[in-house]
Amino acid sequence: MLGLYVTVPVACFRKGLAREYLETEPLPPPATCYGFLLSLVGETDRRRHIGARVAPVLISKPATSVVLRTVWRVKKTPLGSSGNTRPDYQQLLTGVELVIWLDSTEEADDGLEQRVRETLANPATISRFGGLSLGESTHLVDEVSLVTSPQTRLADRSGRAFLRAERGRLTLPVWVDHVGSAGTRYVTGDLVETSALTMPLLASMPTISPDY
């Protein structure tokens, strides 16, 4: 298992069912973290690392603001038609700091965990494209580094981890259907207070899978 320290100056982890008012989740869902990790290592096949376990821990208290922005709503063709855009309000989080725990025990060889280690050790060997973002493509990541123990700047930090719980109060996606919503899969869990450097129990970490 490895932990990544990640900072994002401005982000929105949009709730999947939000329509007129684009609310954000309090932290990135496991599926969002998985997409970020695939982008980090330059992987374009999103099924390549099914079975990886991902648990985000929010260690900052981001400020929440609301902006009015243009949003696409495809009602007619061609896609560029004027009727396909409209103004909507969107929540933004400012000052997001995370620890993302990743485990590839249930993957085959050359798991995502090892690839992330190799990427951070030798970034020049990775072939990837686009800005590295977490959430929307315009919400760029500022810093990514491995969490090592003891790590001074995180030693006294704590946060809230999203961990699985059968009767949890929060439902977040572990697989997103980008065409419709029928194929999107969720897990239930709770936000649990924890130290930034405490590894979660493996069984409590959500598994990336389209087969829930």
Buried (B, 14 or more C-beta within 10 A) or exposed (E): BBBBBBBBBBBBBBBBEBEEEBBBBBBBBBBBBBBBBBBBBEBEEBEBBBBBBBBBBBBBEBEEEEEEEEBEEEEEEEEEEEEBBEEBEBBBBEEBBBBBBBBBEBBEEEBBBBBBBBBBEEEEEBEBEEEBBBBBEEBBBEEBEEBEEEBEEBEEBBBBBBBBBEEBEBEBBBBBEEEEEEEBBBBBBBBBEBBBBBBBEBEBBBBBBBEE
